[in-house]
Amino acid sequence: MMASSMLSCRSLSRFAALAALLLGTAAAAPARADGIEVRKAALVAAEDGYFLEAEFDIALTHTLEEALNKGVPLYFTFEFELIRPRWYWLNEKLVSTRQQYRLGYNALTRQYRVGIGTLYQNFGSLPEALAFLSRVRLRDIVETGALAKGNRYTAALRMRLDSSQLPRPFQISAVGSREWSVGSDWHRWAVLP
């Protein structure tokens, strides 16, 4: 009886050591965050006005990757606003722009395709296509004389998956599902011309 209890204590301690080792390696492994986060955003002055530079971290969920690889195109909407705060009245919205990107996969050519309006570019892998999609450059977003020196403005931007552009069966699945709702929060910063 004494030998069996010592044996069970030994196997229990080995099991505890193995569990601790597995938990330690699971905690040390980097977790992949699904979603979109703003990495960098700036409104840069040029000779003929201001242009916008923004970079995002885009990580698709497993469900979105699977749908994309089966031929379902994903539409992303980029939104930008420039606001002049006013203490005496409602804020004045100087610029409000929206741009839509289409990410698709062609099984015959095994290429990913990013489209902006009527312009398309093909990529050999999903990380390359997401890297292209994550960099936004918009020229002449604000005219030269639109921003007065000494005033403070608030710029805001975000990018999100437009689930209303998904095929109908996917739209039903997307309601309330975290797997289908990928997007960044509004990123705001002060602009001082």
C-alpha positions as CSV (number, residue, x, y, z in Angstrom):
1,M,0.0,0.0,0.0
2,M,2.9,2.3,0.8
3,A,4.6,1.5,-2.5
4,S,1.4,2.3,-4.5
5,S,0.9,5.6,-2.8
6,M,4.6,6.6,-3.4
7,L,4.1,5.6,-7.1
8,S,1.0,7.7,-7.4
9,C,2.7,10.7,-5.8
10,R,5.6,10.3,-8.2
11,S,3.3,10.1,-11.2
12,L,1.2,13.0,-9.9
13,S,4.3,15.2,-9.5
14,R,5.5,14.2,-13.0
15,F,2.1,15.1,-14.4
16,A,2.2,18.5,-12.6
17,A,5.7,19.1,-14.0
18,L,4.5,18.2,-17.5
19,A,1.4,20.5,-17.1
20,A,3.5,23.4,-15.9
21,L,5.9,22.9,-18.8
22,L,3.1,22.9,-21.3
23,L,1.4,25.9,-19.8
24,G,4.8,27.7,-19.8
25,T,5.4,27.1,-23.5
26,A,1.8,28.1,-24.3
27,A,2.2,31.4,-22.5
28,A,5.6,32.0,-24.1
29,A,4.3,31.5,-27.6
30,P,3.1,34.8,-29.2
31,A,-0.6,34.9,-29.6
32,R,-1.9,36.1,-33.0
33,A,-4.2,39.0,-32.5
34,D,-7.0,39.1,-35.1
35,G,-8.3,42.4,-36.1
36,I,-7.1,45.8,-37.4
37,E,-5.0,48.2,-35.4
38,V,-3.7,51.6,-36.4
39,R,0.1,51.6,-36.4
40,K,0.8,55.1,-37.7
41,A,-1.2,58.1,-39.0
42,A,-0.1,61.5,-40.1
43,L,-1.3,64.4,-42.2
44,V,1.7,65.8,-44.0
45,A,2.0,69.2,-45.6
46,A,3.1,69.5,-49.2
47,E,3.3,72.3,-51.8
48,D,-0.2,71.8,-53.2
49,G,-2.0,70.8,-50.0
50,Y,-1.9,68.0,-47.4
51,F,-1.7,64.3,-47.9
52,L,-2.5,61.4,-45.6
53,E,-0.2,58.6,-44.6
54,A,-1.5,55.7,-42.5
55,E,-0.4,52.2,-41.7
56,F,-2.4,49.4,-40.1
57,D,-1.8,46.0,-38.7
58,I,-4.3,43.7,-40.4
59,A,-4.8,40.1,-39.2
60,L,-7.7,38.2,-40.5
61,T,-9.5,35.6,-38.4
62,H,-9.4,32.0,-39.4
63,T,-13.0,32.1,-40.6
64,L,-12.3,35.1,-42.8
65,E,-9.1,33.5,-44.3
66,E,-11.1,30.3,-45.0
67,A,-13.9,32.2,-46.7
68,L,-11.4,34.3,-48.7
69,N,-9.6,31.2,-49.9
70,K,-12.9,29.7,-51.0
71,G,-13.6,32.6,-53.3
72,V,-15.6,35.0,-51.1
73,P,-14.3,38.6,-51.6
74,L,-13.7,40.8,-48.6
75,Y,-14.5,44.5,-48.7
76,F,-12.6,46.9,-46.4
77,T,-13.7,50.5,-45.8
78,F,-11.2,53.2,-44.9
79,E,-12.7,56.3,-43.4
80,F,-11.0,59.7,-42.7
81,E,-12.4,62.8,-41.1
82,L,-10.8,66.2,-40.3
83,I,-12.8,68.3,-37.8
84,R,-12.4,71.9,-36.6
85,P,-13.6,72.0,-32.9
86,R,-15.7,75.0,-32.0
87,W,-16.7,75.9,-28.5
88,Y,-19.7,78.0,-29.5
89,W,-21.4,75.6,-31.9
90,L,-21.2,72.0,-33.2
91,N,-17.8,71.0,-34.6
92,E,-17.2,71.7,-38.3
93,K,-16.4,68.7,-40.4
94,L,-13.9,70.0,-43.0
95,V,-13.1,66.7,-44.7
96,S,-15.0,63.4,-44.7
97,T,-13.8,60.7,-47.1
98,R,-14.3,57.0,-47.6
99,Q,-12.4,54.6,-49.7
100,Q,-13.3,50.9,-50.3
101,Y,-10.8,48.1,-50.9
102,R,-11.7,44.7,-52.3
103,L,-9.5,41.7,-51.3
104,G,-10.1,38.5,-53.4
105,Y,-8.5,35.2,-54.2
106,N,-8.4,33.5,-57.6
107,A,-8.0,29.7,-57.2
108,L,-7.0,29.2,-60.9
109,T,-4.0,31.6,-60.7
110,R,-3.5,31.1,-57.0
111,Q,-3.1,34.8,-56.5
112,Y,-4.7,37.4,-54.2
113,R,-6.0,40.5,-55.7
114,V,-6.5,43.9,-54.0
115,G,-8.7,46.4,-55.8
116,I,-9.3,50.1,-55.3
117,G,-12.0,51.3,-57.5
118,T,-11.1,50.1,-61.0
119,L,-7.4,49.6,-60.2
120,Y,-6.2,46.1,-59.2
121,Q,-2.9,44.6,-58.2
122,N,-2.1,40.9,-57.8
123,F,0.0,39.2,-55.1
124,G,1.4,35.8,-54.7
125,S,0.6,35.4,-51.0
126,L,-1.9,36.7,-48.5
127,P,0.7,38.4,-46.3
128,E,1.9,40.4,-49.4
129,A,-1.7,41.4,-50.2
130,L,-2.4,42.4,-46.5
131,A,0.9,44.4,-46.4
132,F,-0.3,46.4,-49.5
133,L,-3.7,46.9,-48.0
134,S,-2.3,48.1,-44.7
135,R,-0.6,51.1,-46.2
136,V,-2.9,54.0,-47.2
137,R,-1.6,57.0,-49.0
138,L,-4.1,59.7,-50.1
139,R,-2.9,62.7,-52.0
140,D,-4.6,66.1,-51.9
141,I,-6.8,65.2,-49.0
142,V,-6.9,68.8,-47.8
143,E,-6.4,71.9,-50.0
144,T,-3.6,74.3,-49.1
145,G,-5.7,77.2,-47.8
146,A,-8.2,75.1,-45.9
147,L,-6.3,75.0,-42.6
148,A,-5.5,78.2,-40.9
149,K,-2.3,78.7,-39.0
150,G,-2.6,78.7,-35.3
151,N,-5.9,76.7,-35.3
152,R,-6.1,73.2,-33.8
153,Y,-7.9,70.5,-35.8
154,T,-8.7,66.9,-35.0
155,A,-8.0,64.1,-37.5
156,A,-9.6,60.7,-37.2
157,L,-9.4,57.5,-39.2
158,R,-10.3,53.9,-39.1
159,M,-10.5,50.7,-41.3
160,R,-13.0,48.0,-41.0
161,L,-14.4,45.0,-42.8
162,D,-17.7,46.0,-44.5
163,S,-19.9,43.0,-43.7
164,S,-22.8,44.5,-45.7
165,Q,-20.8,43.7,-48.9
166,L,-20.6,40.0,-48.0
167,P,-23.0,37.5,-49.8
168,R,-26.3,37.2,-48.0
169,P,-25.7,33.9,-46.2
170,F,-22.5,35.3,-44.7
171,Q,-24.2,38.5,-43.6
172,I,-26.6,36.5,-41.5
173,S,-23.6,34.7,-39.9
174,A,-21.8,38.0,-39.4
175,V,-24.5,39.5,-37.1
176,G,-23.0,39.6,-33.6
177,S,-20.1,37.3,-34.5
178,R,-16.5,38.3,-33.6
179,E,-15.2,36.1,-36.4
180,W,-16.8,38.3,-39.0
181,S,-16.4,41.8,-37.4
182,V,-12.8,42.9,-38.0
183,G,-12.0,46.6,-37.7
184,S,-10.1,49.3,-35.9
185,D,-11.4,51.8,-33.5
186,W,-11.3,55.5,-34.5
187,H,-7.8,56.7,-34.2
188,R,-7.7,60.5,-33.4
189,W,-4.8,62.9,-33.3
190,A,-4.3,66.7,-33.2
191,V,-3.3,68.6,-36.3
192,L,-1.5,72.0,-35.9
193,P,-0.7,73.6,-39.3
